Amino acid sequence: MRVLLVEDDTVLGAGVRDQIKAEGHSVDWVTRLDEAGDYIAAATYDLVLLDLMLPDGRGLPFLQALRKKGDVTPVIILTALDQISDRIDGLNAGADDYMVKPFDLAELSARLAAVARRYTGNPNPLVELGDLEVDLAAKSVRRGGKLLALTAREWVLFEGFVQHPGQIISKAQLEDRLYAFDIEIESNTIEVHISRLRKKLGREKIETVRGMGYRLGEV
């Protein structure tokens, strides 16, 4: 999952960024709303973590503007504003969740995962794909009851297919999912990982759509 973090507190921002990366996600961190707008225009994000008080303005009008443009990217507000009225305003502006600072980083990870699952149409972290049993919360896959040993990179790629069933995911989008690992992406990196996933999961689990990318096979 690719996340945009909009937070001007450098200590909190670093902690949140490191937590998200430790969970195997990629994250871009900006400290201003104008930067956030530029990043959103240039890339596709799976989720936005948005502070409400930024140096160049307030987060709520920014969020409202996104929603008016038809942007449905999930947004979790992170803020020190703790009044019920503030929460109501945030949710009414189009936020999917609202967390008051200070918050526990493990809880943030759980809420991030829960929001992502809701947007895939399945809030249940347990998914069955034919003979595969996938636990999105535990980041584990079993085949015929046997736990499969997926590497962190393999899991990040496979998770993308599970979260977007039936959708074609381009090579560039898959490369974005490896962004968090700070590795050099070579021309055949995705092909190598897809080949390894097929050996572990079954060749039919990931289909190649020539000239477009890959998708989860019929199960």
N, C-alpha and C positions, 0 to 999 in steps of 0.2 A: 504494500500500500504506500502511495506517495502522499505525504502530508505537508501542508504549508503552515508554519508556525508564525504568528504575528504577535510579537511580544517584545517590549522595549526594556524590560528588566533583565539585565545581562546574566545575573546569577540564576534566576528562575528559568530564563530561556535556555541557558546551557544545560540545566538539569533536565528540563523537558526534552530538549533535543537528544541528549544522551540516552534518556529512557526510551524514546521512540526508536532510536537506532539500535538499542540493545534488544528490542522486540523484533528486529529484522526488517523494519520499515525504512523507507528513505524519507528524508525531511529537509526542507528548505526553510531557513529561519530569516525573517526580516523584522525590522524594528519600527517601520513606518507604514502608514496606510498607502502612500503613493507607491512604495516598493511592492506592497502586497498586490496592488492593482496590476502592476507591470508583470509580476510573476504569474498571476492568474491568467493574464492575457497571453502569456507565452507558453504555458504548460497546462496539462490536465492533472488535477489533484483529486484524490479520493476523499480527502477530508481537510478542513481548515480549522485550526485552533486559533481563536481570535480574542485578543485582549480588547477591552472597551475604552481604555484611556491611553491613547498613543500621542507622541509628540506633535503630530500634524493633524490631530482630530480625534473624533470619537468613533468607536467601532460600530455602533448601531446604525447610523446613516450609511456607513459602508456596506453593512450586511443588507440593509433594506434595498440599496441600489443594486446589489448582486441579484437579489430575488426578483426585482422588477425587470431585470434583463433576462430572466428565465433561467438563471444559474441555480441548479438544484444540488450543488455540491454540499455534502453534510458539513455543518458548522457546529463546533462546540465552543461556547464562550468561556474564557478564563478571566476572572475579574475579582477585584477586592470589593466591588459593590454587592452588599449582601442583603439588601432589603427585599422583601417579597415583591414590591412594585418593580424593582430592578429586574428580578427574574421574569416577571410577567412581561415586561417590556422586551426583554431579550428573546423570549420564546415567541411573542407576537411578531417580532421583527423577522422571524424565520430561522432562529437557532434550533438545533436538534437536541441540545443539552446545555447545561449551565453549571459551571463549577466555580465555587468561591475560594479564593486564595486565603490562607495557604491550604493546599490539598495534598493528599498522598499520591505519589507518582504511580504506585501500583493500581490505585483506584482509577487514575487517569487512563492507564493502559486498558483496564477492563471496560471503561465507558467508551473508549475509542473503538475497541473491538465490537462492542454491542451496537454502536451506531452503524459501523460498517456492515454488520450482519443484517440489520434492519433494511438497509438500502439494497441488499442483494435479494430481498424478499423472503429471507428465512432467518428469523431471530434466534433460531435454535442453533447452538454451536456444533451439534452433532448432525452430520450429513452422511447419507448412504449413497454411494455411487456404484451400483452393481455389487461386486464383491469387495468393494472398498468401504471402510468405515472411517470417516474423517472427523476429527475433533478439532475444530478451529480454535477453541480456547486453549487446549493443551498442545496445539500444533503437532498433532500426531496422526498417522495413517496406519490402519491395519488392513491386511488383505487376507481374507479367510481366517480372521482371528489372530493372525501373526503380525506383530509390530514391524513396520518397515523402517529401515534406517535411512531417512532422508537427511541430506546435509542442509544447513541453514539456507543456502542459495537455492537448492532444489525446492525446499518448502516454500520460499517466497514466491517462486514462479508458479508452483502448483496451486498455492492459495489464490493467486490471481485468476486461475481457471475456475476454481470452485466458487469464487465470489461473483463470477460473470458467466454462469452456465449458458452454453449455446452461443455466446458472443465470440466473434473473432478478435483475437488480441494480436496486435502487430508486433513485429520484432522490436521496433523502437519502444513500444510500451513495456515489453518484457525487459528490455535493457534498462529502462527507468526503474524497474523494481529492484535491480541489482545496484542501483546508485548508492544505497546506504553502506555497501561493503567497501567503498573506496577502492575498487579494483579497476584495472585497465580493461575496458571492454573491447575484445578483439572481434574481428569480423565473424568468427565462427563460435563465439562464446555461447550464444543462445542455442545454436544447433547441438553443441556438445551437451549442454544441460538437458535439453529436451530428449536427446538420445538416452541419457542416463535415467531420466524419469520413466521413459517407456520401458526400459529393462526392468525397473522395479515395480511399476504400476500395471504394466501390460501395454502392448503396443497400441491397442485400440483406444486407450484412454485419452490420448492426445492426438487430434487430427491435424494434418497440414492442409491449409487452404492456400493453394499455390498463388503466389504473387500478393497475398494479403496477410498471412500470418498463421496463427494456430488457434484451435478451440478445443474445448472439452468434448470428447467423443460421446456418442450415444451410449447410455448404460442401461 
